[in-house]
Amino acid sequence: MTPEVGDRHRQVVAERLTRTQLVAYAGASGDFHPFHHDEIYATAHGFDQLFAHGMLTMGITGQALVTVFGPDGLHRYGADFLKPVWPGDTLTAELTVSAVHADGSVDVDIATTDQHGTLVLRGAAAGRLAAG
């Protein structure tokens, strides 16, 4: 099936994000900013609690991109972090085809929301869709 502008893919990419996932990401990335693991520090700086790294949110969103583009089809991916992602949040990514090119590649717009429908990440990606 040939992709068309407006085609959508919606996928839950995280269910009830845990503090353990935040700490594991800190270890994997080397980003140990206290906003992401120290509740006292985060609240002292005006946040409700500690929160996820933006790049963790971007990586989690990437699961939907792998579903659509496959393991080798993604050529470009960029995103803006719009709102904090908190422990306990469930994230859903929605990809919308914004352009189909003559060479078969596509551009997609990305919107990741939490369980309240709040937009937490907005981005764009490009590549070749996975067969199937």
Backbone as a printed PyTorch tensor [residue, N CA C, xyz], in Angstrom:
tensor([[[ 0.8460, -1.1810,  0.0000],
         [ 0.0000,  0.0000,  0.0000],
         [ 0.8920,  1.2450,  0.0000]],

        [[ 0.5910,  2.1830, -0.8490],
         [ 1.3680,  3.4080, -0.9560],
         [ 0.9310,  4.3930,  0.1250]],

        [[ 1.8940,  4.9600,  0.8470],
         [ 1.5130,  5.9350,  1.8860],
         [ 0.9440,  7.2030,  1.2630]],

        [[ 0.0710,  7.8490,  1.9960],
         [-0.5360,  9.1060,  1.5540],
         [-0.4100, 10.1440,  2.6560]],

        [[-0.3200, 11.4010,  2.2450],
         [-0.3080, 12.4950,  3.2080],
         [-1.5660, 12.3810,  4.0650]],

        [[-1.3860, 12.4800,  5.3640],
         [-2.4970, 12.3670,  6.3070],
         [-2.6030, 11.0080,  6.9640]],

        [[-1.9400,  9.9840,  6.4050],
         [-1.9450,  8.6710,  7.0600],
         [-1.3890,  8.8230,  8.4770]],

        [[-1.9710,  8.0770,  9.4140],
         [-1.5680,  8.1880, 10.8180],
         [-1.2250,  6.8260, 11.4090]],

        [[-0.3090,  6.8710, 12.3630],
         [ 0.0200,  5.7040, 13.1830],
         [ 0.0270,  6.1890, 14.6270]],

        [[-0.7430,  5.5430, 15.4810],
         [-0.8340,  5.9170, 16.8980],
         [-0.4040,  4.7130, 17.7230]],

        [[ 0.4640,  4.9530, 18.7090],
         [ 1.0110,  3.8360, 19.4920],
         [ 1.3040,  4.2860, 20.9190]],

        [[ 0.8440,  3.5120, 21.8860],
         [ 1.2480,  3.7290, 23.2780],
         [ 2.6980,  3.2730, 23.3760]],

        [[ 3.5850,  4.1830, 23.8100],
         [ 5.0210,  3.8800, 23.8460],
         [ 5.5520,  3.7300, 25.2690]],

        [[ 4.7800,  4.1370, 26.2560],
         [ 5.1640,  3.9450, 27.6610],
         [ 3.9000,  3.8970, 28.5000]],

        [[ 3.7920,  2.8730, 29.3160],
         [ 2.6740,  2.7750, 30.2520],
         [ 3.1960,  2.9480, 31.6640]],

        [[ 2.7170,  3.9760, 32.3280],
         [ 3.0970,  4.2700, 33.7170],
         [ 4.6230,  4.2640, 33.8820]],

        [[ 5.2530,  5.2430, 33.2650],
         [ 6.7060,  5.4070, 33.3400],
         [ 7.1540,  5.3550, 34.8020]],

        [[ 8.2220,  4.6260, 35.0770],
         [ 8.6680,  4.4430, 36.4650],
         [ 9.9150,  5.2690, 36.7770]],

        [[10.1060,  5.5230, 38.0480],
         [11.3290,  6.1800, 38.5080],
         [12.5440,  5.3180, 38.1830]],

        [[12.3820,  4.0200, 38.2300],
         [13.4810,  3.1180, 37.8890],
         [13.9240,  3.3360, 36.4460]],

        [[12.9730,  3.5460, 35.5390],
         [13.3330,  3.8290, 34.1440],
         [14.1240,  5.1380, 34.0370]],

        [[13.7540,  6.1410, 34.8290],
         [14.5000,  7.4060, 34.8170],
         [15.9310,  7.1990, 35.2930]],

        [[16.1040,  6.4460, 36.3690],
         [17.4440,  6.1990, 36.9020],
         [18.2470,  5.3380, 35.9280]],

        [[17.6160,  4.3370, 35.3190],
         [18.3150,  3.5010, 34.3420],
         [18.7810,  4.3440, 33.1610]],

        [[17.9260,  5.2730, 32.7120],
         [18.3240,  6.1420, 31.5990],
         [19.4880,  7.0430, 32.0160]],

        [[19.4520,  7.5480, 33.2360],
         [20.5600,  8.3800, 33.7170],
         [21.8710,  7.6040, 33.6500]],

        [[21.8430,  6.3560, 34.0830],
         [23.0450,  5.5340, 34.0320],
         [23.5080,  5.2670, 32.6160]],

        [[22.5680,  5.0030, 31.7210],
         [22.9270,  4.7070, 30.3280],
         [23.4480,  5.9420, 29.6050]],

        [[22.8810,  7.0970, 29.9180],
         [23.2410,  8.3230, 29.1940],
         [24.3630,  9.1030, 29.8600]],

        [[24.5590,  8.8710, 31.1500],
         [25.5330,  9.6570, 31.9020],
         [24.9880, 11.0050, 32.3480]],

        [[23.6870, 11.2370, 32.1650],
         [23.0530, 12.4930, 32.5630],
         [22.4460, 12.3190, 33.9540]],

        [[23.1870, 12.7510, 34.9590],
         [22.7450, 12.6000, 36.3360],
         [22.2560, 13.9150, 36.9350]],

        [[21.6450, 14.7670, 36.1100],
         [21.1140, 16.0170, 36.6510],
         [20.0990, 15.6740, 37.7300]],

        [[20.1730, 16.3540, 38.8900],
         [19.2870, 15.9990, 40.0050],
         [17.7940, 16.1900, 39.7260]],

        [[17.4140, 16.9350, 38.7020],
         [15.9890, 17.0420, 38.3570],
         [15.3900, 15.6640, 38.0740]],

        [[16.2320, 14.7260, 37.6650],
         [15.7410, 13.4320, 37.2070],
         [15.8500, 12.3080, 38.2290]],

        [[16.4610, 12.5930, 39.3950],
         [16.5590, 11.5290, 40.3990],
         [16.4510, 12.0190, 41.8380]],

        [[16.4350, 13.3360, 42.0580],
         [16.4290, 13.8790, 43.4210],
         [15.1510, 14.6950, 43.6370]],

        [[14.1960, 14.0790, 44.3030],
         [12.8880, 14.7050, 44.5460],
         [13.0220, 16.0340, 45.2860]],

        [[13.8510, 16.0820, 46.3040],
         [14.0220, 17.2990, 47.0980],
         [14.5790, 18.4260, 46.2330]],

        [[15.5740, 18.1280, 45.4280],
         [16.1690, 19.1320, 44.5450],
         [15.1280, 19.6440, 43.5380]],

        [[14.4110, 18.7240, 42.9110],
         [13.4230, 19.1130, 41.9000],
         [12.3300, 20.0050, 42.4930]],

        [[11.8140, 19.6410, 43.6670],
         [10.7510, 20.4510, 44.2670],
         [11.2870, 21.7880, 44.7740]],

        [[12.5340, 21.8140, 45.2340],
         [13.1310, 23.0740, 45.6770],
         [13.3210, 24.0500, 44.5200]],

        [[13.3260, 23.5380, 43.2970],
         [13.4850, 24.3760, 42.1100],
         [12.1660, 24.5650, 41.3640]],

        [[11.0430, 24.3480, 42.0490],
         [ 9.7410, 24.7110, 41.5160],
         [ 8.9770, 23.6410, 40.7690]],

        [[ 9.4700, 22.4250, 40.7370],
         [ 8.7510, 21.3540, 40.0560],
         [ 7.9300, 20.5640, 41.0650]],

        [[ 6.8820, 19.8990, 40.5880],
         [ 6.0240, 19.0990, 41.4630],
         [ 6.7630, 17.8810, 42.0110]],

        [[ 7.6760, 17.3550, 41.2350],
         [ 8.4570, 16.1740, 41.6010],
         [ 9.5820, 16.0370, 40.5880]],

        [[10.3840, 14.9760, 40.6900],
         [11.4020, 14.7410, 39.6760],
         [10.7100, 14.3760, 38.3660]],

        [[11.4110, 14.4970, 37.2540],
         [10.7790, 14.2620, 35.9510],
         [11.7680, 13.6380, 34.9820]],

        [[11.2300, 13.1010, 33.8950],
         [12.0280, 12.3700, 32.9090],
         [12.9390, 13.3040, 32.1200]],

        [[14.0670, 12.7640, 31.6950],
         [14.9510, 13.4540, 30.7590],
         [14.1850, 13.6640, 29.4450]],

        [[14.3900, 14.7970, 28.8140],
         [13.7890, 15.0150, 27.5000],
         [14.2130, 13.9520, 26.5070]],

        [[15.5070, 13.5900, 26.5580],
         [15.9990, 12.5800, 25.6230],
         [15.4180, 11.1950, 25.9040]],

        [[15.0100, 10.9240, 27.1320],
         [14.3160,  9.6650, 27.4120],
         [12.9520,  9.6870, 26.7340]],

        [[12.2560, 10.8000, 26.8340],
         [10.9640, 10.9310, 26.1640],
         [11.1370, 10.7670, 24.6570]],

        [[12.1810, 11.3640, 24.1130],
         [12.4440, 11.2450, 22.6750],
         [12.7500,  9.7930, 22.3050]],

        [[13.5470,  9.1230, 23.1290],
         [13.8650,  7.7250, 22.8670],
         [12.6510,  6.8230, 22.9440]],

        [[11.8120,  7.0610, 23.9380],
         [10.5860,  6.2720, 24.0730],
         [ 9.6860,  6.4900, 22.8640]],

        [[ 9.5800,  7.7330, 22.4180],
         [ 8.7890,  8.0430, 21.2250],
         [ 9.3450,  7.3090, 20.0130]],

        [[10.6580,  7.1180, 19.9950],
         [11.3080,  6.4230, 18.8880],
         [10.7870,  5.0150, 18.6570]],

        [[10.1590,  4.4090, 19.6580],
         [ 9.5680,  3.0850, 19.4600],
         [ 8.5370,  3.1010, 18.3350]],

        [[ 7.7440,  4.1560, 18.2720],
         [ 6.7400,  4.2730, 17.2070],
         [ 7.4270,  4.4420, 15.8550]],

        [[ 8.5390,  5.1640, 15.8380],
         [ 9.2700,  5.3420, 14.5770],
         [ 9.8360,  4.0160, 14.0830]],

        [[10.3320,  3.1820, 14.9950],
         [10.8430,  1.8710, 14.5970],
         [ 9.7060,  1.0020, 14.0560]],

        [[ 8.5260,  1.1090, 14.6510],
         [ 7.3760,  0.3640, 14.1480],
         [ 7.0720,  0.7550, 12.7120]],

        [[ 7.1210,  2.0450, 12.4030],
         [ 6.7460,  2.5450, 11.0830],
         [ 7.8760,  2.4230, 10.0680]],

        [[ 9.1000,  2.7470, 10.4770],
         [10.2270,  2.7730,  9.5490],
         [11.0740,  1.4990,  9.5810]],

        [[10.8610,  0.6510, 10.5700],
         [11.6970, -0.5250, 10.7050],
         [13.0370, -0.1570, 11.3170]],

        [[13.9000, -1.1450, 11.5310],
         [15.1650, -0.8780, 12.2060],
         [16.1840, -0.1040, 11.3700]],

        [[15.9950, -0.0490, 10.0460],
         [16.9880,  0.5960,  9.1760],
         [16.4430,  1.7460,  8.3370]],

        [[15.1530,  2.0310,  8.4290],
         [14.5540,  2.9910,  7.5050],
         [14.5430,  4.4380,  7.9430]],

        [[14.8240,  4.7040,  9.2130],
         [14.7760,  6.0770,  9.7180],
         [16.0250,  6.8400,  9.2880]],

        [[15.8280,  7.9900,  8.6400],
         [16.9520,  8.8080,  8.1610],
         [17.1930, 10.0430,  9.0170]],

        [[16.1270, 10.5960,  9.5860],
         [16.2390, 11.8450, 10.3470],
         [15.1460, 11.8710, 11.4010]],

        [[15.4940, 12.4130, 12.5850],
         [14.5300, 12.5150, 13.6780],
         [14.9580, 13.6760, 14.5610]],

        [[14.0610, 14.6070, 14.7880],
         [14.3100, 15.7270, 15.6810],
         [13.0420, 16.0460, 16.4490]],

        [[13.1930, 16.6320, 17.6280],
         [12.0190, 16.9100, 18.4450],
         [12.2700, 18.0530, 19.4130]],

        [[11.1880, 18.6630, 19.8480],
         [11.1870, 19.6780, 20.9020],
         [10.4580, 19.0960, 22.1070]],

        [[11.0000, 19.3600, 23.2860],
         [10.3970, 18.9070, 24.5430],
         [ 9.5230, 20.0460, 25.0650]],

        [[ 8.2220, 19.8090, 25.1840],
         [ 7.2830, 20.8890, 25.4710],
         [ 6.8380, 20.9560, 26.9270]],

        [[ 6.6900, 19.8220, 27.5680],
         [ 6.2180, 19.7590, 28.9570],
         [ 6.9530, 18.6370, 29.6690]],

        [[ 7.0820, 18.7370, 30.9930],
         [ 7.7180, 17.6420, 31.7250],
         [ 6.9120, 16.3400, 31.6210]],

        [[ 7.6320, 15.2440, 31.6490],
         [ 7.0300, 13.9160, 31.7290],
         [ 7.3490, 13.3860, 33.1200]],

        [[ 6.2980, 12.9960, 33.8450],
         [ 6.4220, 12.6220, 35.2500],
         [ 6.3840, 11.1040, 35.4120]],

        [[ 6.9680, 10.5890, 36.4820],
         [ 6.7740,  9.1740, 36.7940],
         [ 5.2730,  8.8910, 36.8810]],

        [[ 4.8790,  7.7690, 36.3290],
         [ 3.4640,  7.4030, 36.3060],
         [ 2.7600,  7.7710, 35.0130]],

        [[ 3.3650,  8.6270, 34.1970],
         [ 2.7320,  9.0280, 32.9350],
         [ 2.7030,  7.8730, 31.9400]],

        [[ 1.6460,  7.8550, 31.1530],
         [ 1.5250,  6.9680, 30.0030],
         [ 1.6350,  7.8370, 28.7640]],

        [[ 2.5240,  7.4640, 27.8590],
         [ 2.7960,  8.2800, 26.6700],
         [ 2.3020,  7.5800, 25.4110]],

        [[ 1.6710,  8.3690, 24.5520],
         [ 1.1940,  7.8850, 23.2600],
         [ 1.7860,  8.7580, 22.1780]],

        [[ 2.4000,  8.1170, 21.1810],
         [ 2.9690,  8.8360, 20.0390],
         [ 2.0250,  8.7020, 18.8520]],

        [[ 1.8400,  9.8070, 18.1490],
         [ 1.0730,  9.7840, 16.9150],
         [ 1.9440, 10.3420, 15.8040]],

        [[ 2.1040,  9.5670, 14.7450],
         [ 2.8780,  9.9550, 13.5780],
         [ 1.9030, 10.2170, 12.4370]],

        [[ 2.0970, 11.3530, 11.7560],
         [ 1.2310, 11.7130, 10.6410],
         [ 2.0990, 11.9860,  9.4260]],

        [[ 1.8200, 11.2930,  8.3260],
         [ 2.5790, 11.5130,  7.0950],
         [ 2.2940, 12.9290,  6.6040]],

        [[ 3.3700, 13.7200,  6.4510],
         [ 3.2270, 15.1100,  5.9950],
         [ 3.7030, 15.3010,  4.5570]],

        [[ 4.4880, 14.3580,  4.0440],
         [ 4.9500, 14.4350,  2.6550],
         [ 5.3480, 13.0460,  2.1930]],

        [[ 5.0670, 12.7680,  0.9230],
         [ 5.5000, 11.5330,  0.2710],
         [ 6.3420, 11.9690, -0.9250]],

        [[ 7.5670, 11.4530, -1.0000],
         [ 8.5080, 11.8700, -2.0380],
         [ 8.5810, 10.8350, -3.1600]],

        [[ 9.0020, 11.2960, -4.3260],
         [ 9.0820, 10.4420, -5.5130],
         [ 9.9890,  9.2380, -5.3030]],

        [[10.9950,  9.3620, -4.4420],
         [11.9190,  8.2460, -4.1930],
         [11.3580,  7.2270, -3.2070]],

        [[10.1050,  7.4350, -2.7560],
         [ 9.4640,  6.5020, -1.8360],
         [ 9.6380,  6.8400, -0.3660]],

        [[10.4520,  7.8340, -0.0680],
         [10.6060,  8.2250,  1.3320],
         [ 9.4320,  9.0990,  1.7660]],

        [[ 9.2460,  9.2090,  3.0730],
         [ 8.1640, 10.0220,  3.6220],
         [ 8.6840, 10.8880,  4.7560]],

        [[ 7.9980, 11.9800,  4.9830],
         [ 8.2070, 12.8230,  6.1560],
         [ 7.0110, 12.6030,  7.0740]],

        [[ 7.2630, 12.5750,  8.3700],
         [ 6.1680, 12.4610,  9.3360],
         [ 6.3010, 13.5310, 10.4000]],

        [[ 5.1570, 14.0260, 10.8370],
         [ 5.0870, 14.8870, 12.0040],
         [ 4.8090, 13.9930, 13.2050]],

        [[ 5.4000, 14.3350, 14.3400],
         [ 5.2990, 13.5230, 15.5500],
         [ 4.6580, 14.3490, 16.6590]],

        [[ 3.6960, 13.7540, 17.3380],
         [ 3.0910, 14.3710, 18.5230],
         [ 2.9870, 13.3040, 19.5980]],

        [[ 3.6560, 13.5200, 20.7300],
         [ 3.5640, 12.5900, 21.8510],
         [ 2.8120, 13.2820, 22.9780]],

        [[ 1.7990, 12.6010, 23.4770],
         [ 0.9560, 13.1500, 24.5380],
         [ 0.9810, 12.2370, 25.7540]],

        [[ 0.6530, 12.8260, 26.9100],
         [ 0.5090, 12.0200, 28.1220],
         [-0.9370, 11.5440, 28.2420]],

        [[-1.2450, 10.8620, 29.3260],
         [-2.5720, 10.2780, 29.5250],
         [-3.6720, 11.3270, 29.6520]],

        [[-3.3050, 12.5930, 29.8410],
         [-4.2900, 13.6720, 29.9310],
         [-4.4910, 14.3620, 28.5860]],

        [[-3.7570, 13.9230, 27.5660],
         [-3.8280, 14.5540, 26.2510],
         [-2.9100, 15.7510, 26.1190]],

        [[-2.0570, 15.9860, 27.1120],
         [-1.1100, 17.1030, 27.0650],
         [ 0.0280, 16.7690, 26.1110]],

        [[ 0.3110, 17.6620, 25.1870],
         [ 1.4020, 17.4750, 24.2400],
         [ 2.7180, 17.6870, 24.9690]],

        [[ 3.5480, 16.6360, 25.0460],
         [ 4.8210, 16.7200, 25.7670],
         [ 6.0140, 16.7760, 24.8220]],

        [[ 5.8400, 16.3090, 23.5870],
         [ 6.9170, 16.3130, 22.5970],
         [ 6.3100, 16.5290, 21.2240]],

        [[ 6.9790, 17.3800, 20.4390],
         [ 6.5740, 17.6010, 19.0430],
         [ 7.8260, 17.4650, 18.1980]],

        [[ 7.7130, 16.7760, 17.0760],
         [ 8.9040, 16.6080, 16.2570],
         [ 8.5720, 16.2370, 14.8370]],

        [[ 9.6160, 15.8280, 14.1270],
         [ 9.4940, 15.4160, 12.7340],
         [10.5420, 14.3500, 12.4630]],

        [[10.2320, 13.4980, 11.5040],
         [11.1630, 12.4540, 11.1080],
         [10.9960, 12.2090,  9.6150]],

        [[11.9800, 11.5190,  9.0430],
         [11.9290, 11.1740,  7.6300],
         [12.6030,  9.8310,  7.4270]],

        [[12.1570,  9.1270,  6.4150],
         [12.7740,  7.8550,  6.0820],
         [11.9230,  7.0570,  5.1320]],

        [[12.2540,  5.7800,  5.0450],
         [11.5120,  4.8390,  4.2060],
         [10.6980,  3.9260,  5.0970]],

        [[ 9.4150,  3.7910,  4.7800],
         [ 8.5310,  2.9530,  5.5780],
         [ 8.9680,  1.5010,  5.4870]],

        [[ 8.7600,  0.7880,  6.5730],
         [ 9.0630, -0.6390,  6.6130],
         [ 8.0880, -1.3710,  5.7040]],

        [[ 8.5470, -2.4330,  5.0970],
         [ 7.6700, -3.2670,  4.2650],
         [ 6.6540, -3.9580,  5.1590]],

        [[ 5.4850, -4.1210,  4.6330],
         [ 4.5010, -4.8740,  5.3990],
         [ 3.3030, -4.1180,  5.5860]]])
